[in-house]
Amino acid sequence: MQINITKASLLYLLTMGILLIASHGPARANSLIDIYSMAKQSDTDIHIAESRYNAEYQARPIARANILPQASISANTTDNRRKVDGTTFGIQGDTVDFNEHGYTLSINQALYHHDFYVQLRQAKNSVARAQIDLDAARQDLMVRSADAYFNVLATQDALTFRKSEKEAIGRQLEQAKKRFEVGLIAITDVKEAQASYDLVTAREIDAQNAVEISKAALEVIIAQRVDLLHPLSDRMELVWPEPNDPEDWVYKALEQNLTLLSSEYTTQIANQEIKLQQSRHLPTLDIVASHSDTDTGGLTGSREVEDTRIGIELNIPLTTGGRTYYRTKEARYNAELAQHQHEKVRRETIQSTRDAYLNTIAGISRVKALARALESTQAAAQAAEAGFQVGTRTSVDVLLALQETFLAKQDHSRARYDYLLNTLRLKQAAGILSVDDLLKIDGWLN
């Protein structure tokens, strides 16, 4: 049996082989920017914000359409049967079947409609608010992506520390058993080591579960499973906020915070609604024009009628049963509500900005303090281990020192991630968070 392999077939097999090898190669780790890029494509909240913006954007052309010419055409056709008894103009009555048909073209141009111009200003503010809300959603996505990213890293670090702690306590347990066998220590020391080992085993299970939960939370944002993330390196810098004054950040937030700016537009729209409802009392003026052409028949025969009209139409509202009055009153209360809500947002903006600033400052001190605490606990653990070897310290002392060391490692790891998140939240509160801030953090990843 002879097999013929063409060049094209050989190239195809080679290509598929390369792809197969690549597909089974090591998975690529994702950076923070990678996660944010995936989130922009898949996050439901950002898609909701984009759809809401696209819908709101139509408000302006819709409002502008009111002040542009309006034209319509209508046509009709009707079959008639008319029976006439007696005479009409000397013509003897009869039963006549005929068709009546025609069309009417109508054109209307608003000259003065105060409500149309108020609606146009409202629409402009609505579109501006929608753009701000979309920008706020993008900033929120940056923070949520970073939060989910760092939460995965933090839980992975905690799991790594638990495994190392379990391994260290396991070695201590083995040493305790051997020392007990030769009569150097009491059985209580073995029991203490066994209890610590069992406890850290349970904590390891909790840590593994926390990793899976954090990955599932990230999957909600990016719509796919990610197992490998670039860890945070030791190159991370602790940078003080610039300017280094909380009141400067508050001032900046009052000028640029996106939630606050959106609230300001909401207040303006509510105040314009009062003017819109008040304008229902005002007269309106329009240019109206029409042209109609009707063909009909009857006892006297068929005929064609053309009618062309152009004029100005003035409409003066007299009474609407109080509807305009009460709608204006309702608009005033809604404007009052919007003003109170705006003041609430303003106060919350001040508080959140100060909190973010203080948390950032405290985060720097906390990271430094925990780094020193980690060095101290590691030194204490080494001293306890050395003392245990020469008989001056008990196994309980060693176990406690080991637990303190791994707890310090976990706290130090979490504090670094919290510091980075607080720097992002501070810039978000000030309305200046951008992709460049994520890129800066990306430079500190391995």
LOZA-61059 format. One record per residue (C-alpha): residue in one letter; y, x, z. Coordinates in Angstrom, 3 decimals, padded with zeros to 6 digits. Each point is the difference from the previous one (the first is absolute). Layout:
# residues N
residuo | y | x | z
A | Y | X | Z
...
//
This chain:
# residues 446
residuo | y | x | z
M | 000.000 | 000.000 | 000.000
Q | 003.345 | 001.465 | -001.057
I | 003.278 | -000.796 | 001.729
N | 003.263 | 000.452 | -001.894
I | 003.114 | 000.556 | 002.104
T | 003.304 | -000.107 | -001.800
K | 003.131 | 001.873 | 001.105
A | 001.609 | -003.287 | 001.018
S | -002.996 | -000.924 | 002.170
L | -000.013 | 003.446 | 001.602
L | 003.731 | -000.262 | 000.777
Y | -000.504 | -003.442 | 001.520
L | -002.850 | 001.184 | 002.233
L | 002.023 | 003.036 | 001.097
T | 003.022 | -002.167 | 000.864
M | -002.100 | -002.467 | 001.995
G | -001.623 | 002.890 | 001.851
I | 003.377 | 001.418 | 000.993
L | 001.182 | -003.423 | 001.181
L | -003.208 | -000.480 | 001.985
I | 000.420 | 003.354 | 001.716
A | 003.675 | -000.740 | 000.726
S | -000.852 | -003.387 | 001.459
H | -002.394 | 001.618 | 002.482
G | 002.392 | 002.799 | 000.888
P | 001.938 | 000.211 | 003.251
A | 002.405 | -002.889 | 000.610
R | 003.688 | 000.828 | -000.144
A | 002.023 | -000.426 | 003.161
N | 003.068 | -002.239 | -000.179
S | 003.478 | 000.906 | 001.175
L | 002.613 | -002.313 | 001.470
I | 001.700 | -000.353 | -003.387
D | -003.359 | -000.884 | -001.559
I | -000.481 | -002.767 | 002.541
Y | 003.545 | -001.302 | -000.539
S | -000.508 | -000.013 | -003.773
M | -003.201 | -002.001 | 000.393
A | 001.757 | -002.355 | 002.414
K | 002.761 | -000.701 | -002.534
Q | -002.661 | -001.087 | -002.455
S | -002.191 | -002.016 | 002.353
D | 001.847 | -001.126 | 003.143
T | 000.344 | -003.781 | 000.095
D | 003.236 | 000.013 | 002.021
I | 001.839 | 002.100 | -002.594
H | -001.323 | -002.229 | -002.797
I | 001.263 | -003.047 | 001.903
A | 003.424 | 001.640 | 000.353
E | 000.108 | 000.873 | -003.704
S | -000.968 | -003.530 | -001.032
R | 002.608 | -001.456 | 002.346
Y | 002.645 | 002.292 | -001.504
N | -000.953 | -000.960 | -003.561
A | 000.279 | -003.677 | 000.929
E | 003.340 | 000.437 | 001.794
Y | 001.403 | 002.001 | -002.911
Q | -000.103 | -003.139 | -002.151
A | 002.577 | -001.710 | 002.229
R | 002.944 | 001.651 | -001.746
P | -000.804 | -000.997 | -003.619
I | -000.908 | -003.477 | 001.250
A | 003.392 | -000.374 | 001.697
R | 001.814 | 001.489 | -003.007
A | -001.665 | -002.562 | -002.267
N | 002.023 | -002.760 | 001.685
I | 003.296 | 001.295 | -001.427
L | -001.368 | 000.552 | -003.512
P | -000.073 | -002.723 | -002.719
Q | -002.728 | -002.590 | 000.398
A | -001.449 | -001.624 | -003.112
S | -002.755 | -002.517 | -000.561
I | -001.328 | -002.054 | -002.855
S | -001.963 | -003.214 | 000.154
A | -001.716 | -001.942 | -002.770
N | -001.596 | -003.401 | -000.180
T | -001.870 | -002.268 | -002.367
T | -000.842 | -003.669 | 000.600
D | -001.867 | -002.609 | -002.065
N | 001.595 | -003.447 | 000.282
R | -000.895 | -003.554 | -001.032
R | 002.964 | -002.402 | 000.074
K | -000.292 | -003.742 | -000.624
V | 003.246 | -001.937 | -000.680
D | 000.216 | -003.791 | -000.261
G | 002.967 | -001.555 | -001.813
T | 002.539 | 001.909 | -002.015
T | 002.098 | 003.083 | 000.639
F | 003.110 | 000.348 | -002.140
G | -001.596 | -002.463 | -002.428
I | -003.270 | 001.915 | -000.129
Q | -003.080 | -002.001 | 000.801
G | -001.895 | 001.249 | 003.022
D | -003.330 | 001.684 | -000.464
T | -002.500 | 002.311 | 001.677
V | 000.847 | 003.610 | -000.704
D | -002.008 | 003.169 | 000.803
F | 001.990 | 003.223 | 000.096
N | 000.143 | 003.464 | 001.614
E | 002.894 | 001.328 | 002.046
H | 000.306 | 003.748 | 000.471
G | 002.610 | 002.644 | 000.711
Y | 001.066 | 002.935 | 002.130
T | 002.788 | 000.953 | 002.420
L | 001.377 | 003.507 | 000.583
S | 001.900 | 000.471 | 003.275
I | 002.014 | 003.048 | 001.129
N | 001.591 | 000.514 | 003.412
Q | 002.197 | 002.875 | 001.171
A | 001.116 | 000.197 | 003.635
L | 003.724 | 000.626 | 000.362
Y | 000.315 | -000.334 | 003.757
H | -002.969 | -000.207 | 002.386
H | 000.848 | 001.785 | 003.206
D | -003.596 | -000.304 | 001.209
F | -001.265 | 001.924 | -003.053
Y | 002.117 | 003.035 | 000.871
V | -001.025 | -000.129 | 003.664
Q | -003.651 | -000.108 | -001.068
L | 000.564 | 003.025 | -002.243
R | 001.413 | 002.016 | 002.915
Q | -002.911 | -001.123 | 002.148
A | -002.447 | 001.105 | -002.678
K | 001.584 | 003.464 | -000.195
N | -000.401 | 000.400 | 003.766
S | -003.582 | -001.282 | -000.163
V | -000.914 | 002.592 | -002.621
A | 001.696 | 002.768 | 002.020
R | -001.892 | -001.088 | 003.118
A | -003.282 | -000.072 | -001.933
Q | 000.552 | 003.594 | -001.149
I | 000.671 | 001.100 | 003.569
D | -003.109 | -001.821 | 001.244
L | -002.075 | 001.759 | -002.665
D | 001.395 | 003.388 | 001.035
A | -000.751 | -000.853 | 003.628
A | -003.575 | -000.892 | -000.946
R | -000.372 | 003.373 | -001.712
Q | 001.264 | 001.841 | 003.075
D | -002.308 | -002.051 | 002.187
L | -002.910 | 000.941 | -002.285
M | 000.810 | 003.696 | 000.495
V | -000.132 | -000.398 | 003.774
R | -003.152 | -002.138 | -000.088
S | -001.727 | 002.478 | -002.305
A | 000.917 | 002.919 | 002.253
D | -001.024 | -001.939 | 003.115
A | -003.422 | -000.834 | -001.466
Y | -000.404 | 003.566 | -001.305
F | 000.798 | 001.627 | 003.334
N | -002.105 | -002.526 | 001.885
V | -003.038 | 001.072 | -002.022
L | 000.778 | 003.665 | 000.699
A | 000.518 | -000.704 | 003.709
T | -003.306 | -001.840 | 000.351
Q | -001.789 | 002.733 | -001.965
D | 001.529 | 002.612 | 002.312
A | -001.111 | -002.016 | 003.025
L | -003.533 | -000.171 | -001.369
T | -000.027 | 003.751 | -000.638
F | 001.191 | 000.651 | 003.545
R | -002.649 | -002.348 | 001.413
K | -002.736 | 001.809 | -001.912
S | 001.258 | 003.378 | 001.218
E | 000.258 | -001.334 | 003.552
K | -003.524 | -001.382 | -000.227
E | -001.274 | 003.345 | -001.241
A | 001.770 | 001.908 | 002.784
I | -001.216 | -002.374 | 002.708
G | -003.484 | 000.169 | -001.514
R | -000.012 | 003.759 | 000.442
Q | 001.213 | -000.452 | 003.557
L | -002.811 | -002.490 | 000.630
E | -002.606 | 002.462 | -001.269
Q | 001.385 | 002.738 | 002.205
A | -000.030 | -002.335 | 002.995
K | -003.642 | -000.890 | -000.595
K | -001.008 | 003.662 | -000.227
R | 001.926 | 000.906 | 003.159
F | -001.553 | -002.910 | 001.829
E | -003.491 | 001.131 | -001.048
V | 000.550 | 003.411 | 001.607
G | 001.627 | -001.533 | 003.056
L | 003.572 | 001.183 | -000.538
I | 001.585 | -003.458 | 000.083
A | -000.736 | -003.429 | 001.447
I | -001.344 | -002.953 | -001.969
T | 003.371 | -001.734 | 000.409
D | 001.576 | 002.512 | -002.386
V | -002.604 | -000.879 | -002.630
K | 000.663 | -003.701 | 000.526
E | 003.760 | 000.554 | -000.359
A | -000.500 | 001.882 | -003.272
Q | -002.390 | -002.676 | -001.290
A | 002.487 | -002.756 | 000.868
S | 002.805 | 001.836 | -001.807
Y | -002.236 | 000.496 | -003.035
D | -000.942 | -003.679 | -000.126
L | 003.626 | -001.034 | 000.387
V | 001.233 | 002.234 | -002.831
T | -002.845 | -001.310 | -002.186
A | 001.309 | -003.538 | 000.506
R | 003.528 | 001.184 | -000.746
E | -001.255 | 001.651 | -003.177
I | -001.363 | -003.356 | -001.150
D | 003.386 | -001.620 | 000.708
A | 001.749 | 002.784 | -001.915
Q | -002.293 | -000.477 | -003.006
N | 000.738 | -003.725 | 000.047
A | 003.733 | 000.698 | 000.181
V | -000.257 | 002.184 | -003.120
E | -001.671 | -002.824 | -001.946
I | 002.585 | -002.516 | 001.189
S | 002.899 | 002.260 | -001.010
K | -001.527 | 000.566 | -003.441
A | -000.425 | -003.757 | -000.425
A | 003.676 | -000.507 | 000.888
L | 000.976 | 002.555 | -002.644
E | -002.259 | -001.743 | -002.503
V | 001.977 | -003.226 | 000.502
I | 003.079 | 001.790 | -001.353
I | -001.505 | 001.982 | -002.885
A | -002.941 | -002.306 | -000.864
Q | -002.556 | 002.796 | -000.077
R | -002.070 | 002.088 | 002.350
V | 001.333 | 003.489 | 000.730
D | -002.016 | 002.414 | 002.101
L | 001.805 | 003.299 | -000.570
L | 003.635 | 000.552 | 000.972
H | 001.962 | 003.226 | 000.193
P | 000.432 | 000.900 | 003.706
L | 003.250 | 001.032 | 001.606
S | 000.375 | 003.762 | 000.149
D | 001.613 | 002.256 | 002.571
R | 002.910 | 000.484 | -002.417
M | 001.529 | -003.268 | 001.185
E | 003.538 | 000.508 | 001.248
L | 001.667 | -001.824 | 002.877
V | 003.365 | -000.840 | -001.531
W | 002.796 | -001.510 | 002.062
P | 001.718 | -003.038 | -001.541
E | 003.136 | 000.829 | -001.942
P | 002.545 | -001.076 | 001.158
N | -001.225 | 000.606 | 003.512
D | 001.837 | -002.973 | 001.508
P | -001.490 | -003.499 | 000.419
E | 003.363 | -001.711 | -000.554
D | 000.350 | 001.648 | -003.404
W | -003.385 | -001.413 | -000.955
V | 000.996 | -003.436 | 001.313
Y | 003.183 | 000.101 | -002.085
K | -002.011 | 000.957 | -003.066
A | -002.488 | -002.805 | 000.683
L | 002.777 | -002.581 | 000.308
E | 001.192 | 001.093 | -003.425
Q | -003.308 | 000.426 | -001.834
N | -002.889 | -001.682 | 001.842
L | -001.664 | -002.140 | -002.650
T | -001.034 | -002.847 | 002.284
L | 003.558 | -000.245 | 001.291
L | 001.451 | 000.075 | -003.527
S | -002.367 | -002.780 | -001.039
S | 001.133 | -002.037 | 002.997
E | 003.638 | 000.474 | -001.034
Y | -000.731 | -001.430 | -003.440
T | -001.828 | -002.921 | 001.617
T | 003.114 | -000.739 | 002.051
Q | 002.218 | 000.153 | -003.105
I | -002.303 | -002.363 | -001.884
A | 000.044 | -002.442 | 002.918
N | 003.821 | 000.051 | 000.113
Q | 000.138 | -000.582 | -003.751
E | -002.281 | -003.001 | 000.441
I | 002.776 | -001.651 | 002.029
K | 002.391 | 000.428 | -002.949
L | -002.674 | -001.280 | -002.368
Q | -000.470 | -003.213 | 001.943
Q | 003.755 | -000.466 | 000.414
S | 000.422 | 000.302 | -003.773
R | -001.995 | -003.221 | -000.438
H | 003.246 | -001.795 | 000.952
L | 001.909 | 001.628 | -002.882
P | 000.462 | -001.466 | -003.488
T | -001.774 | 001.494 | -003.005
L | 001.264 | 000.412 | -003.556
D | -002.170 | 000.422 | -003.104
I | 000.348 | 000.113 | -003.761
V | -002.502 | -002.457 | -001.474
A | -000.913 | -000.411 | -003.648
S | -002.705 | -001.937 | -001.793
H | -001.147 | -000.890 | -003.462
S | -002.499 | -002.742 | -000.812
D | -001.562 | -001.237 | -003.225
T | -001.918 | -003.292 | 000.006
D | -001.824 | -001.714 | -002.855
T | -000.852 | -003.675 | 000.571
G | -000.800 | -003.193 | -001.911
G | -000.048 | -003.746 | 000.497
L | 000.645 | -003.261 | -001.745
T | 003.126 | 001.377 | -001.672
G | -001.788 | 003.108 | -001.285
S | -000.197 | 003.654 | 001.006
R | 002.982 | 002.020 | 001.152
E | 000.853 | 003.459 | 001.365
V | 002.449 | 000.586 | 002.820
E | 001.466 | 003.422 | 000.901
D | 002.019 | 000.428 | 003.197
T | 001.810 | 003.221 | 001.024
R | 001.902 | 000.323 | 003.264
I | 001.797 | 002.779 | 001.907
G | 002.062 | -000.275 | 003.140
I | 000.631 | 001.042 | 003.596
E | -001.797 | -001.665 | 002.857
L | 001.455 | -000.077 | 003.516
N | -002.237 | -000.953 | 002.882
I | 001.528 | -000.700 | 003.414
P | -002.517 | -000.651 | 002.795
L | 001.136 | -002.807 | 002.290
T | -002.846 | -000.531 | 002.451
T | -003.576 | 001.126 | 000.359
G | -000.824 | -001.928 | 003.143
G | 000.901 | 002.975 | 002.196
R | -002.560 | 002.297 | -001.620
T | 002.541 | 002.716 | -000.872
Y | 001.558 | -000.124 | 003.466
Y | -003.286 | 000.405 | 001.814
R | -001.289 | 002.675 | -002.376
T | 003.184 | 001.964 | 000.662
K | -000.543 | -000.453 | 003.720
E | -003.585 | 001.176 | -000.371
A | 001.174 | 003.060 | -001.928
R | 002.430 | 000.884 | 002.801
Y | -002.793 | -000.047 | 002.571
N | -002.231 | 002.087 | -002.271
A | 002.823 | 002.507 | -000.403
E | 000.381 | 000.110 | 003.773
L | -003.745 | 000.591 | 000.290
A | 000.156 | 002.811 | -002.565
Q | 002.840 | 001.642 | 001.925
H | -001.962 | -000.082 | 003.268
Q | -003.069 | 001.413 | -001.745
H | 002.128 | 002.747 | -001.537
E | 001.334 | 000.952 | 003.422
K | -003.563 | 000.132 | 001.306
V | -001.045 | 002.293 | -002.857
R | 003.066 | 002.201 | 000.649
R | -000.915 | 000.436 | 003.659
E | -003.658 | 000.638 | -000.837
T | 001.077 | 002.595 | -002.567
I | 002.019 | 001.841 | 002.613
Q | -002.899 | -000.068 | 002.448
S | -002.665 | 001.028 | -002.520
T | 002.159 | 002.878 | -001.259
R | 000.638 | 001.329 | 003.488
D | -003.670 | -000.412 | 000.895
A | -001.075 | 001.893 | -003.119
Y | 002.482 | 002.774 | 000.737
L | -001.055 | 000.326 | 003.636
N | -003.685 | -000.134 | -000.941
T | 000.561 | 002.785 | -002.516
I | 001.775 | 002.173 | 002.560
A | -002.631 | -000.765 | 002.634
G | -002.725 | 000.653 | -002.567
I | 001.226 | 003.546 | -000.544
S | -000.032 | 000.700 | 003.736
R | -003.361 | -001.722 | 000.397
V | -001.661 | 002.069 | -002.742
K | 001.326 | 003.229 | 001.530
A | -001.014 | -001.026 | 003.516
L | -003.498 | -001.015 | -001.082
A | -000.397 | 003.285 | -001.901
R | 000.741 | 001.867 | 003.239
A | -002.314 | -002.368 | 001.911
L | -002.760 | 000.718 | -002.503
E | 000.366 | 003.734 | 000.533
S | -000.107 | -000.504 | 003.759
T | -003.072 | -002.238 | -000.040
Q | -001.831 | 002.405 | -002.308
A | 000.786 | 002.873 | 002.346
A | -001.094 | -002.120 | 002.988
A | -003.252 | -000.893 | -001.742
Q | -000.737 | 003.639 | -000.733
A | 000.759 | 000.927 | 003.607
A | -002.225 | -002.805 | 001.291
E | -002.822 | 001.150 | -002.282
A | 000.366 | 003.591 | 001.162
G | 000.090 | -001.083 | 003.653
F | -003.115 | -002.089 | -000.515
Q | -001.842 | 003.017 | -001.388
V | 000.770 | 002.060 | 003.122
G | -000.560 | -002.912 | 002.384
T | 003.566 | -000.628 | 001.162
R | 000.390 | -003.306 | -001.900
T | -002.342 | -002.961 | -000.286
S | -001.249 | -001.680 | -003.147
V | 002.173 | -002.990 | 000.894
D | 003.062 | 002.249 | -000.221
V | -001.090 | 001.143 | -003.446
L | -000.630 | -003.553 | -001.224
L | 003.393 | -001.177 | 001.192
A | 001.702 | 002.971 | -001.643
L | -001.793 | -000.688 | -003.290
Q | 001.007 | -003.661 | 000.077
E | 003.632 | 000.920 | 000.681
T | -000.033 | 002.450 | -002.918
F | -001.295 | -002.473 | -002.563
L | 002.300 | -002.725 | 001.304
A | 002.948 | 002.375 | -000.476
K | -001.176 | 000.750 | -003.551
Q | -000.146 | -003.701 | -000.814
D | 003.413 | -000.724 | 001.537
H | 001.583 | 002.923 | -001.843
S | -001.479 | -001.141 | -003.305
R | 001.220 | -003.585 | 000.456
A | 003.459 | 001.164 | 001.077
R | 000.492 | 001.912 | -003.272
Y | -000.795 | -003.077 | -002.071
D | 002.231 | -002.198 | 002.169
Y | 002.875 | 002.436 | -000.463
L | -000.295 | -000.166 | -003.793
L | -000.171 | -003.794 | 000.048
N | 003.080 | -000.204 | 002.215
T | 001.978 | 002.177 | -002.424
L | -000.912 | -002.420 | -002.803
R | 000.887 | -003.025 | 002.130
L | 003.362 | 001.539 | 000.881
K | 000.880 | 000.421 | -003.674
Q | -001.302 | -003.484 | -000.743
A | 002.284 | -001.419 | 002.705
A | 002.923 | 001.849 | -001.582
G | -000.987 | -001.276 | -003.466
I | -000.406 | 003.493 | -001.484
L | -003.789 | 000.400 | -000.094
S | -001.221 | 001.291 | -003.381
V | -003.028 | 001.474 | -001.734
D | 001.474 | 003.469 | 000.638
D | -000.747 | -000.480 | 003.692
L | -003.668 | -000.578 | -000.802
L | -000.013 | 003.038 | -002.279
K | 001.383 | 002.114 | 002.836
I | -002.879 | -001.087 | 002.242
D | -002.425 | 000.647 | -002.862
G | 001.137 | 003.619 | 000.064
W | -001.330 | 000.271 | 003.571
L | -003.493 | -001.188 | -000.923
N | -002.937 | 002.295 | -000.699
//
